[in-house]
Amino acid sequence: MAKLVRFGVAMEDTLLQKFDQYIRRKGYRNRSEAIRDLARDAIIQEAWEQEKGEVIAVVAIIYDHEKHGLSNQITDLQHHALSIIVSTLHVHLDERHCLEVVVLRGKSLSVRRLANRLLAIKGVLHGGIVATGVPLTEDFMDDIRSLAKSKLIDKSGT
Ligand code: NI
């Protein structure tokens, strides 16, 4: 379990007022929890934008399964990306409409590409992507590894 570290933040009073209104609207109990969420979002967003970071994405699409070839196309795309597909949930919403929720995990470039392709399929009526992840990017893990390595070297040198 990571330990909590306290730090001071200085900002303009007008910005703080707006921030307090924002966190009240969002239902946060305190500023710390709101700042932690913003930090996590920023880290995940960066991993999503980088090519090598690992991300998890939840893609939800709604489509009309009676549209010729559409179900096949959606399934086919997934059958060609098995290494990044964790799970797929299919819900028959009514006589025509289906909701498909696909959980992807892998390198952000591949995950982003497949997520966007699913959404862009002609005939998909609505959709969305939630990008998330364990907020430890590969860069972060590299830093930790090199730090551990340098400490070992330091120890052997003294
Ligand atoms: Ni269906």
Backbone and ligand atoms as CSV (ligand in chain L), in Angstrom:
chain,resi,resn,atom,element,x,y,z
A,1,MET,N,N,0.849,-1.201,0.000
A,1,MET,CA,C,0.000,0.000,0.000
A,1,MET,C,C,0.881,1.247,0.000
A,2,ALA,N,N,0.626,2.140,-0.947
A,2,ALA,CA,C,1.413,3.370,-1.024
A,2,ALA,C,C,1.115,4.259,0.171
A,3,LYS,N,N,2.110,4.996,0.605
A,3,LYS,CA,C,1.838,5.892,1.732
A,3,LYS,C,C,1.398,7.268,1.232
A,4,LEU,N,N,0.563,7.916,2.018
A,4,LEU,CA,C,0.055,9.235,1.633
A,4,LEU,C,C,1.090,10.294,1.963
A,5,VAL,N,N,1.282,11.222,1.037
A,5,VAL,CA,C,2.206,12.326,1.256
A,5,VAL,C,C,1.412,13.620,1.172
A,6,ARG,N,N,1.582,14.478,2.152
A,6,ARG,CA,C,0.889,15.772,2.114
A,6,ARG,C,C,1.780,16.806,1.442
A,7,PHE,N,N,1.152,17.668,0.645
A,7,PHE,CA,C,1.915,18.770,0.046
A,7,PHE,C,C,0.998,19.972,-0.101
A,8,GLY,N,N,1.598,21.152,-0.113
A,8,GLY,CA,C,0.813,22.368,-0.223
A,8,GLY,C,C,0.643,22.759,-1.678
A,9,VAL,N,N,-0.504,23.314,-1.996
A,9,VAL,CA,C,-0.746,23.788,-3.361
A,9,VAL,C,C,-1.157,25.249,-3.286
A,10,ALA,N,N,-0.503,26.085,-4.066
A,10,ALA,CA,C,-0.889,27.493,-4.117
A,10,ALA,C,C,-1.586,27.766,-5.436
A,11,MET,N,N,-2.724,28.444,-5.375
A,11,MET,CA,C,-3.389,28.852,-6.618
A,11,MET,C,C,-4.188,30.125,-6.380
A,12,GLU,N,N,-4.545,30.801,-7.451
A,12,GLU,CA,C,-5.294,32.051,-7.331
A,12,GLU,C,C,-6.640,31.758,-6.645
A,13,ASP,N,N,-7.102,32.741,-5.829
A,13,ASP,CA,C,-8.347,32.508,-5.090
A,13,ASP,C,C,-9.538,32.305,-6.018
A,14,THR,N,N,-9.521,32.996,-7.164
A,14,THR,CA,C,-10.645,32.849,-8.095
A,14,THR,C,C,-10.675,31.430,-8.682
A,15,LEU,N,N,-9.482,30.895,-8.956
A,15,LEU,CA,C,-9.396,29.527,-9.496
A,15,LEU,C,C,-9.841,28.526,-8.433
A,16,LEU,N,N,-9.416,28.775,-7.198
A,16,LEU,CA,C,-9.783,27.867,-6.107
A,16,LEU,C,C,-11.303,27.854,-5.893
A,17,GLN,N,N,-11.907,29.043,-5.995
A,17,GLN,CA,C,-13.372,29.137,-5.859
A,17,GLN,C,C,-14.070,28.277,-6.895
A,18,LYS,N,N,-13.599,28.400,-8.136
A,18,LYS,CA,C,-14.198,27.616,-9.221
A,18,LYS,C,C,-13.949,26.130,-9.009
A,19,PHE,N,N,-12.759,25.806,-8.530
A,19,PHE,CA,C,-12.415,24.404,-8.285
A,19,PHE,C,C,-13.322,23.821,-7.195
A,20,ASP,N,N,-13.542,24.617,-6.133
A,20,ASP,CA,C,-14.414,24.159,-5.043
A,20,ASP,C,C,-15.849,23.935,-5.531
A,21,GLN,N,N,-16.305,24.836,-6.406
A,21,GLN,CA,C,-17.652,24.654,-6.972
A,21,GLN,C,C,-17.698,23.373,-7.810
A,22,TYR,N,N,-16.620,23.168,-8.573
A,22,TYR,CA,C,-16.520,21.977,-9.424
A,22,TYR,C,C,-16.571,20.704,-8.589
A,23,ILE,N,N,-15.775,20.662,-7.523
A,23,ILE,CA,C,-15.727,19.416,-6.742
A,23,ILE,C,C,-17.041,19.188,-5.977
A,24,ARG,N,N,-17.732,20.287,-5.648
A,24,ARG,CA,C,-19.046,20.136,-5.009
A,24,ARG,C,C,-20.044,19.524,-6.005
A,25,ARG,N,N,-20.030,20.069,-7.227
A,25,ARG,CA,C,-20.934,19.530,-8.261
A,25,ARG,C,C,-20.658,18.055,-8.526
A,26,LYS,N,N,-19.379,17.691,-8.487
A,26,LYS,CA,C,-18.993,16.297,-8.780
A,26,LYS,C,C,-19.213,15.376,-7.586
A,27,GLY,N,N,-19.451,15.979,-6.427
A,27,GLY,CA,C,-19.746,15.171,-5.246
A,27,GLY,C,C,-18.528,14.704,-4.469
A,28,TYR,N,N,-17.385,15.338,-4.686
A,28,TYR,CA,C,-16.200,14.980,-3.895
A,28,TYR,C,C,-16.368,15.464,-2.467
A,29,ARG,N,N,-15.816,14.690,-1.537
A,29,ARG,CA,C,-15.926,15.094,-0.142
A,29,ARG,C,C,-14.840,16.093,0.250
A,30,ASN,N,N,-13.733,16.045,-0.465
A,30,ASN,CA,C,-12.670,17.004,-0.155
A,30,ASN,C,C,-11.786,17.250,-1.382
A,31,ARG,N,N,-10.943,18.292,-1.267
A,31,ARG,CA,C,-10.077,18.662,-2.393
A,31,ARG,C,C,-9.067,17.573,-2.708
A,32,SER,N,N,-8.576,16.894,-1.685
A,32,SER,CA,C,-7.536,15.882,-1.917
A,32,SER,C,C,-8.012,14.794,-2.866
A,33,GLU,N,N,-9.239,14.310,-2.615
A,33,GLU,CA,C,-9.749,13.227,-3.466
A,33,GLU,C,C,-9.929,13.719,-4.901
A,34,ALA,N,N,-10.371,14.967,-5.044
A,34,ALA,CA,C,-10.550,15.529,-6.385
A,34,ALA,C,C,-9.202,15.670,-7.093
A,35,ILE,N,N,-8.192,16.132,-6.371
A,35,ILE,CA,C,-6.860,16.308,-6.975
A,35,ILE,C,C,-6.262,14.949,-7.341
A,36,ARG,N,N,-6.473,13.954,-6.467
A,36,ARG,CA,C,-5.966,12.605,-6.787
A,36,ARG,C,C,-6.583,12.087,-8.081
A,37,ASP,N,N,-7.905,12.282,-8.235
A,37,ASP,CA,C,-8.574,11.813,-9.455
A,37,ASP,C,C,-8.061,12.548,-10.689
A,38,LEU,N,N,-7.833,13.855,-10.550
A,38,LEU,CA,C,-7.317,14.619,-11.693
A,38,LEU,C,C,-5.927,14.123,-12.078
A,39,ALA,N,N,-5.106,13.794,-11.062
A,39,ALA,CA,C,-3.753,13.293,-11.335
A,39,ALA,C,C,-3.818,11.948,-12.046
A,40,ARG,N,N,-4.693,11.057,-11.553
A,40,ARG,CA,C,-4.833,9.739,-12.196
A,40,ARG,C,C,-5.293,9.886,-13.640
A,41,ASP,N,N,-6.272,10.767,-13.842
A,41,ASP,CA,C,-6.777,11.013,-15.200
A,41,ASP,C,C,-5.667,11.489,-16.120
A,42,ALA,N,N,-4.842,12.407,-15.614
A,42,ALA,CA,C,-3.772,12.969,-16.440
A,42,ALA,C,C,-2.767,11.895,-16.820
A,43,ILE,N,N,-2.437,11.007,-15.865
A,43,ILE,CA,C,-1.456,9.944,-16.120
A,43,ILE,C,C,-2.006,8.940,-17.133
A,44,ILE,N,N,-3.296,8.581,-16.959
A,44,ILE,CA,C,-3.912,7.626,-17.886
A,44,ILE,C,C,-4.049,8.248,-19.276
A,45,GLN,N,N,-4.419,9.518,-19.300
A,45,GLN,CA,C,-4.556,10.220,-20.577
A,45,GLN,C,C,-3.227,10.246,-21.329
A,46,GLU,N,N,-2.147,10.455,-20.574
A,46,GLU,CA,C,-0.827,10.491,-21.210
A,46,GLU,C,C,-0.462,9.117,-21.778
A,47,ALA,N,N,-0.754,8.069,-20.985
A,47,ALA,CA,C,-0.465,6.705,-21.462
A,47,ALA,C,C,-1.269,6.417,-22.723
A,48,TRP,N,N,-2.511,6.898,-22.756
A,48,TRP,CA,C,-3.401,6.699,-23.898
A,48,TRP,C,C,-2.839,7.361,-25.147
A,49,GLU,N,N,-2.229,8.523,-24.951
A,49,GLU,CA,C,-1.711,9.281,-26.088
A,49,GLU,C,C,-0.352,8.769,-26.555
A,50,GLN,N,N,0.405,8.161,-25.633
A,50,GLN,CA,C,1.715,7.646,-26.023
A,50,GLN,C,C,1.548,6.347,-26.784
A,51,GLU,N,N,2.606,5.973,-27.495
A,51,GLU,CA,C,2.492,4.758,-28.284
A,51,GLU,C,C,2.801,3.517,-27.476
A,52,LYS,N,N,3.629,3.652,-26.438
A,52,LYS,CA,C,4.081,2.433,-25.778
A,52,LYS,C,C,3.433,2.163,-24.422
A,53,GLY,N,N,2.670,3.121,-23.926
A,53,GLY,CA,C,2.044,2.894,-22.632
A,53,GLY,C,C,1.000,1.796,-22.697
A,54,GLU,N,N,0.764,1.106,-21.570
A,54,GLU,CA,C,-0.299,0.098,-21.552
A,54,GLU,C,C,-1.577,0.720,-21.036
A,55,VAL,N,N,-2.656,0.456,-21.721
A,55,VAL,CA,C,-3.936,1.008,-21.294
A,55,VAL,C,C,-5.007,-0.071,-21.295
A,56,ILE,N,N,-6.089,0.243,-20.627
A,56,ILE,CA,C,-7.285,-0.587,-20.660
A,56,ILE,C,C,-8.374,0.314,-21.237
A,57,ALA,N,N,-9.136,-0.209,-22.158
A,57,ALA,CA,C,-10.217,0.599,-22.709
A,57,ALA,C,C,-11.495,-0.219,-22.722
A,58,VAL,N,N,-12.578,0.450,-22.412
A,58,VAL,CA,C,-13.889,-0.179,-22.507
A,58,VAL,C,C,-14.607,0.516,-23.663
A,59,VAL,N,N,-14.969,-0.271,-24.657
A,59,VAL,CA,C,-15.636,0.293,-25.827
A,59,VAL,C,C,-17.074,-0.203,-25.824
A,60,ALA,N,N,-18.001,0.693,-25.944
A,60,ALA,CA,C,-19.410,0.303,-26.004
A,60,ALA,C,C,-19.985,0.803,-27.319
A,61,ILE,N,N,-20.605,-0.090,-28.056
A,61,ILE,CA,C,-21.226,0.328,-29.315
A,61,ILE,C,C,-22.656,-0.203,-29.402
A,62,ILE,N,N,-23.473,0.588,-30.027
A,62,ILE,CA,C,-24.862,0.172,-30.267
A,62,ILE,C,C,-25.070,0.097,-31.763
A,63,TYR,N,N,-25.631,-1.013,-32.207
A,63,TYR,CA,C,-25.848,-1.178,-33.653
A,63,TYR,C,C,-27.087,-2.007,-33.926
A,64,ASP,N,N,-27.481,-1.928,-35.192
A,64,ASP,CA,C,-28.659,-2.663,-35.656
A,64,ASP,C,C,-28.176,-3.972,-36.275
A,65,HIS,N,N,-28.457,-5.097,-35.626
A,65,HIS,CA,C,-27.887,-6.358,-36.113
A,65,HIS,C,C,-28.546,-6.848,-37.402
A,66,GLU,N,N,-29.670,-6.218,-37.752
A,66,GLU,CA,C,-30.333,-6.624,-38.999
A,66,GLU,C,C,-29.674,-5.988,-40.221
A,67,LYS,N,N,-28.803,-5.025,-39.952
A,67,LYS,CA,C,-28.079,-4.406,-41.066
A,67,LYS,C,C,-27.096,-5.411,-41.630
A,68,HIS,N,N,-27.175,-5.628,-42.889
A,68,HIS,CA,C,-26.412,-6.704,-43.530
A,68,HIS,C,C,-24.899,-6.618,-43.288
A,69,GLY,N,N,-24.364,-7.689,-42.756
A,69,GLY,CA,C,-22.909,-7.799,-42.608
A,69,GLY,C,C,-22.320,-7.118,-41.397
A,70,LEU,N,N,-23.128,-6.330,-40.710
A,70,LEU,CA,C,-22.582,-5.515,-39.615
A,70,LEU,C,C,-22.094,-6.363,-38.437
A,71,SER,N,N,-22.925,-7.300,-37.976
A,71,SER,CA,C,-22.521,-8.173,-36.860
A,71,SER,C,C,-21.237,-8.911,-37.198
A,72,ASN,N,N,-21.170,-9.419,-38.438
A,72,ASN,CA,C,-19.984,-10.145,-38.878
A,72,ASN,C,C,-18.744,-9.276,-38.839
A,73,GLN,N,N,-18.905,-8.062,-39.291
A,73,GLN,CA,C,-17.775,-7.147,-39.351
A,73,GLN,C,C,-17.237,-6.859,-37.944
A,74,ILE,N,N,-18.166,-6.657,-37.007
A,74,ILE,CA,C,-17.784,-6.360,-35.623
A,74,ILE,C,C,-17.082,-7.566,-34.998
A,75,THR,N,N,-17.625,-8.748,-35.249
A,75,THR,CA,C,-17.025,-9.968,-34.708
A,75,THR,C,C,-15.672,-10.237,-35.365
A,76,ASP,N,N,-15.613,-10.038,-36.662
A,76,ASP,CA,C,-14.395,-10.311,-37.419
A,76,ASP,C,C,-13.229,-9.448,-36.918
A,77,LEU,N,N,-13.492,-8.178,-36.706
A,77,LEU,CA,C,-12.445,-7.273,-36.202
A,77,LEU,C,C,-11.861,-7.812,-34.896
A,78,GLN,N,N,-12.739,-8.306,-34.045
A,78,GLN,CA,C,-12.292,-8.795,-32.742
A,78,GLN,C,C,-11.517,-10.108,-32.863
A,79,HIS,N,N,-11.943,-10.966,-33.811
A,79,HIS,CA,C,-11.235,-12.234,-33.993
A,79,HIS,C,C,-9.815,-12.031,-34.499
A,80,HIS,N,N,-9.552,-10.855,-35.038
A,80,HIS,CA,C,-8.203,-10.559,-35.532
A,80,HIS,C,C,-7.406,-9.718,-34.550
A,81,ALA,N,N,-7.894,-9.605,-33.325
A,81,ALA,CA,C,-7.161,-8.809,-32.329
A,81,ALA,C,C,-7.225,-9.507,-30.970
A,82,LEU,N,N,-7.072,-10.831,-31.005
A,82,LEU,CA,C,-7.258,-11.612,-29.772
A,82,LEU,C,C,-6.300,-11.224,-28.652
A,83,SER,N,N,-5.104,-10.782,-29.019
A,83,SER,CA,C,-4.097,-10.501,-27.996
A,83,SER,C,C,-4.469,-9.294,-27.129
A,84,ILE,N,N,-5.336,-8.432,-27.621
A,84,ILE,CA,C,-5.684,-7.259,-26.810
A,84,ILE,C,C,-7.144,-7.281,-26.335
A,85,ILE,N,N,-7.878,-8.322,-26.691
A,85,ILE,CA,C,-9.274,-8.387,-26.234
A,85,ILE,C,C,-9.381,-9.210,-24.963
A,86,VAL,N,N,-9.849,-8.587,-23.918
A,86,VAL,CA,C,-9.982,-9.277,-22.637
A,86,VAL,C,C,-11.336,-9.969,-22.562
A,87,SER,N,N,-12.376,-9.249,-22.957
A,87,SER,CA,C,-13.715,-9.799,-22.829
A,87,SER,C,C,-14.702,-9.012,-23.688
A,88,THR,N,N,-15.751,-9.683,-24.082
A,88,THR,CA,C,-16.805,-9.021,-24.853
A,88,THR,C,C,-18.162,-9.398,-24.255
A,89,LEU,N,N,-18.982,-8.394,-24.088
A,89,LEU,CA,C,-20.327,-8.623,-23.563
A,89,LEU,C,C,-21.327,-8.168,-24.620
A,90,HIS,N,N,-22.275,-9.018,-24.918
A,90,HIS,CA,C,-23.269,-8.668,-25.924
A,90,HIS,C,C,-24.657,-8.644,-25.276
A,91,VAL,N,N,-25.372,-7.568,-25.488
A,91,VAL,CA,C,-26.732,-7.462,-24.940
A,91,VAL,C,C,-27.706,-7.206,-26.089
A,92,HIS,N,N,-28.739,-8.027,-26.219
A,92,HIS,CA,C,-29.778,-7.788,-27.223
A,92,HIS,C,C,-30.769,-6.791,-26.626
A,93,LEU,N,N,-30.748,-5.572,-27.111
A,93,LEU,CA,C,-31.536,-4.507,-26.479
A,93,LEU,C,C,-33.022,-4.581,-26.835
A,94,ASP,N,N,-33.293,-4.831,-28.090
A,94,ASP,CA,C,-34.679,-5.019,-28.534
A,94,ASP,C,C,-34.632,-5.885,-29.781
A,95,GLU,N,N,-35.667,-5.887,-30.583
A,95,GLU,CA,C,-35.689,-6.799,-31.737
A,95,GLU,C,C,-34.564,-6.543,-32.731
A,96,ARG,N,N,-34.113,-5.301,-32.796
A,96,ARG,CA,C,-33.096,-4.971,-33.800
A,96,ARG,C,C,-31.753,-4.572,-33.202
A,97,HIS,N,N,-31.801,-3.896,-32.062
A,97,HIS,CA,C,-30.579,-3.251,-31.577
A,97,HIS,C,C,-29.778,-4.091,-30.590
A,98,CYS,N,N,-28.466,-3.994,-30.738
A,98,CYS,CA,C,-27.551,-4.710,-29.853
A,98,CYS,C,C,-26.585,-3.722,-29.214
A,99,LEU,N,N,-26.197,-4.060,-28.006
A,99,LEU,CA,C,-25.126,-3.314,-27.332
A,99,LEU,C,C,-23.954,-4.273,-27.199
A,100,GLU,N,N,-22.800,-3.850,-27.640
A,100,GLU,CA,C,-21.625,-4.689,-27.471
A,100,GLU,C,C,-20.596,-3.905,-26.668
A,101,VAL,N,N,-20.127,-4.517,-25.596
A,101,VAL,CA,C,-19.128,-3.880,-24.733
A,101,VAL,C,C,-17.848,-4.712,-24.832
A,102,VAL,N,N,-16.793,-4.086,-25.278
A,102,VAL,CA,C,-15.539,-4.805,-25.482
A,102,VAL,C,C,-14.482,-4.217,-24.553
A,103,VAL,N,N,-13.840,-5.092,-23.782
A,103,VAL,CA,C,-12.760,-4.631,-22.899
A,103,VAL,C,C,-11.434,-4.962,-23.559
A,104,LEU,N,N,-10.628,-3.947,-23.757
A,104,LEU,CA,C,-9.334,-4.104,-24.424
A,104,LEU,C,C,-8.210,-3.781,-23.447
A,105,ARG,N,N,-7.107,-4.488,-23.601
A,105,ARG,CA,C,-5.950,-4.181,-22.763
A,105,ARG,C,C,-4.687,-4.444,-23.562
A,106,GLY,N,N,-3.810,-3.470,-23.584
A,106,GLY,CA,C,-2.563,-3.660,-24.327
A,106,GLY,C,C,-1.886,-2.344,-24.598
A,107,LYS,N,N,-0.947,-2.373,-25.550
A,107,LYS,CA,C,-0.228,-1.152,-25.934
A,107,LYS,C,C,-1.237,-0.129,-26.427
A,108,SER,N,N,-1.036,1.107,-25.997
A,108,SER,CA,C,-2.066,2.114,-26.275
A,108,SER,C,C,-2.325,2.288,-27.766
A,109,LEU,N,N,-1.276,2.168,-28.574
A,109,LEU,CA,C,-1.483,2.371,-30.013
A,109,LEU,C,C,-2.449,1.328,-30.578
A,110,SER,N,N,-2.231,0.041,-30.214
A,110,SER,CA,C,-3.099,-1.023,-30.743
A,110,SER,C,C,-4.504,-0.915,-30.175
A,111,VAL,N,N,-4.584,-0.623,-28.883
A,111,VAL,CA,C,-5.894,-0.517,-28.238
A,111,VAL,C,C,-6.687,0.647,-28.829
A,112,ARG,N,N,-5.999,1.774,-28.990
A,112,ARG,CA,C,-6.657,2.967,-29.518
A,112,ARG,C,C,-7.144,2.717,-30.953
A,113,ARG,N,N,-6.276,2.042,-31.727
A,113,ARG,CA,C,-6.615,1.782,-33.126
A,113,ARG,C,C,-7.876,0.909,-33.234
A,114,LEU,N,N,-7.907,-0.176,-32.443
A,114,LEU,CA,C,-9.062,-1.068,-32.522
A,114,LEU,C,C,-10.322,-0.379,-31.995
A,115,ALA,N,N,-10.177,0.364,-30.897
A,115,ALA,CA,C,-11.327,1.063,-30.314
A,115,ALA,C,C,-11.923,2.029,-31.347
A,116,ASN,N,N,-11.049,2.778,-31.996
A,116,ASN,CA,C,-11.537,3.738,-32.987
A,116,ASN,C,C,-12.163,3.042,-34.193
A,117,ARG,N,N,-11.566,1.900,-34.579
A,117,ARG,CA,C,-12.117,1.171,-35.730
A,117,ARG,C,C,-13.512,0.632,-35.429
A,118,LEU,N,N,-13.701,0.140,-34.198
A,118,LEU,CA,C,-15.026,-0.369,-33.814
A,118,LEU,C,C,-16.071,0.740,-33.894
A,119,LEU,N,N,-15.679,1.913,-33.400
A,119,LEU,CA,C,-16.611,3.035,-33.399
A,119,LEU,C,C,-16.904,3.546,-34.806
A,120,ALA,N,N,-15.910,3.409,-35.666
A,120,ALA,CA,C,-16.032,4.001,-36.999
A,120,ALA,C,C,-16.759,3.098,-37.990
A,121,ILE,N,N,-17.065,1.862,-37.580
A,121,ILE,CA,C,-17.744,0.945,-38.504
A,121,ILE,C,C,-19.064,1.559,-38.959
A,122,LYS,N,N,-19.267,1.519,-40.241
A,122,LYS,CA,C,-20.485,2.106,-40.816
A,122,LYS,C,C,-21.696,1.322,-40.298
A,123,GLY,N,N,-22.662,2.000,-39.750
A,123,GLY,CA,C,-23.835,1.315,-39.228
A,123,GLY,C,C,-23.859,1.287,-37.710
A,124,VAL,N,N,-22.708,1.584,-37.081
A,124,VAL,CA,C,-22.700,1.707,-35.621
A,124,VAL,C,C,-23.415,3.009,-35.292
A,125,LEU,N,N,-24.477,2.893,-34.493
A,125,LEU,CA,C,-25.356,4.041,-34.270
A,125,LEU,C,C,-24.841,4.988,-33.208
A,126,HIS,N,N,-24.197,4.401,-32.214
A,126,HIS,CA,C,-23.655,5.236,-31.139
A,126,HIS,C,C,-22.567,4.451,-30.440
A,127,GLY,N,N,-21.654,5.152,-29.834
A,127,GLY,CA,C,-20.605,4.430,-29.134
A,127,GLY,C,C,-19.751,5.352,-28.303
A,128,GLY,N,N,-18.929,4.755,-27.485
A,128,GLY,CA,C,-18.045,5.557,-26.650
A,128,GLY,C,C,-16.875,4.719,-26.183
A,129,ILE,N,N,-15.808,5.408,-25.819
A,129,ILE,CA,C,-14.615,4.728,-25.322
A,129,ILE,C,C,-14.297,5.304,-23.940
A,130,VAL,N,N,-14.102,4.414,-22.984
A,130,VAL,CA,C,-13.574,4.866,-21.698
A,130,VAL,C,C,-12.158,4.318,-21.604
A,131,ALA,N,N,-11.202,5.225,-21.576
A,131,ALA,CA,C,-9.807,4.809,-21.455
A,131,ALA,C,C,-9.448,4.823,-19.981
A,132,THR,N,N,-8.915,3.710,-19.519
A,132,THR,CA,C,-8.516,3.674,-18.125
A,132,THR,C,C,-7.248,2.846,-18.006
A,133,GLY,N,N,-6.845,2.565,-16.821
A,133,GLY,CA,C,-5.638,1.769,-16.642
A,133,GLY,C,C,-5.213,1.817,-15.207
A,134,VAL,N,N,-4.309,0.931,-14.901
A,134,VAL,CA,C,-3.671,1.027,-13.601
A,134,VAL,C,C,-2.695,2.175,-13.791
A,135,PRO,N,N,-2.808,3.236,-13.007
A,135,PRO,CA,C,-2.022,4.418,-13.351
A,135,PRO,C,C,-0.517,4.279,-13.129
A,136,LEU,N,N,0.051,3.200,-13.651
A,136,LEU,CA,C,1.502,3.046,-13.670
A,136,LEU,C,C,1.899,2.853,-15.119
A,137,THR,N,N,2.507,3.840,-15.712
A,137,THR,CA,C,2.903,3.710,-17.104
A,137,THR,C,C,4.205,2.931,-17.174
A,138,GLU,N,N,4.539,2.497,-18.355
A,138,GLU,CA,C,5.796,1.774,-18.543
A,138,GLU,C,C,6.978,2.669,-18.204
A,139,ASP,N,N,6.857,3.958,-18.555
A,139,ASP,CA,C,7.930,4.897,-18.228
A,139,ASP,C,C,8.186,4.912,-16.742
A,140,PHE,N,N,7.071,4.904,-16.010
A,140,PHE,CA,C,7.166,4.915,-14.551
A,140,PHE,C,C,7.888,3.653,-14.080
A,141,MET,N,N,7.487,2.494,-14.665
A,141,MET,CA,C,8.119,1.229,-14.275
A,141,MET,C,C,9.590,1.230,-14.657
A,142,ASP,N,N,9.934,1.828,-15.818
A,142,ASP,CA,C,11.337,1.933,-16.229
A,142,ASP,C,C,12.122,2.748,-15.213
A,143,ASP,N,N,11.502,3.857,-14.773
A,143,ASP,CA,C,12.167,4.706,-13.771
A,143,ASP,C,C,12.449,3.910,-12.508
A,144,ILE,N,N,11.448,3.135,-12.082
A,144,ILE,CA,C,11.596,2.344,-10.865
A,144,ILE,C,C,12.729,1.323,-11.030
A,145,ARG,N,N,12.743,0.676,-12.212
A,145,ARG,CA,C,13.769,-0.339,-12.463
A,145,ARG,C,C,15.161,0.271,-12.461
A,146,SER,N,N,15.310,1.421,-13.153
A,146,SER,CA,C,16.649,2.003,-13.225
A,146,SER,C,C,17.068,2.545,-11.862
A,147,LEU,N,N,16.071,2.985,-11.085
A,147,LEU,CA,C,16.376,3.462,-9.734
A,147,LEU,C,C,16.883,2.295,-8.884
A,148,ALA,N,N,16.189,1.161,-8.988
A,148,ALA,CA,C,16.587,-0.021,-8.229
A,148,ALA,C,C,17.987,-0.467,-8.646
A,149,LYS,N,N,18.231,-0.405,-9.951
A,149,LYS,CA,C,19.527,-0.812,-10.492
A,149,LYS,C,C,20.635,0.099,-9.954
A,150,SER,N,N,20.387,1.406,-10.004
A,150,SER,CA,C,21.432,2.348,-9.572
A,150,SER,C,C,21.719,2.191,-8.079
A,151,LYS,N,N,20.681,1.829,-7.336
A,151,LYS,CA,C,20.888,1.624,-5.900
A,151,LYS,C,C,21.776,0.406,-5.666
A,152,LEU,N,N,21.564,-0.629,-6.479
A,152,LEU,CA,C,22.395,-1.843,-6.354
A,152,LEU,C,C,23.846,-1.508,-6.660
A,153,ILE,N,N,24.023,-0.703,-7.716
A,153,ILE,CA,C,25.395,-0.325,-8.119
A,153,ILE,C,C,26.040,0.495,-7.004
A,154,ASP,N,N,25.232,1.449,-6.447
A,154,ASP,CA,C,25.748,2.293,-5.350
A,154,ASP,C,C,26.242,1.419,-4.188
A,155,LYS,N,N,25.408,0.429,-3.883
A,155,LYS,CA,C,25.728,-0.432,-2.734
A,155,LYS,C,C,27.035,-1.190,-2.959
A,156,SER,N,N,27.185,-1.719,-4.201
A,156,SER,CA,C,28.388,-2.496,-4.477
A,156,SER,C,C,29.628,-1.604,-4.483
A,157,GLY,N,N,29.410,-0.291,-4.787
A,157,GLY,CA,C,30.545,0.626,-4.856
A,157,GLY,C,C,31.032,1.075,-3.489
A,158,THR,N,N,30.161,0.991,-2.468
A,158,THR,CA,C,30.577,1.525,-1.168
A,158,THR,C,C,31.076,0.456,-0.218
L,1,NI,NI,NI,-27.839,-8.811,-30.229
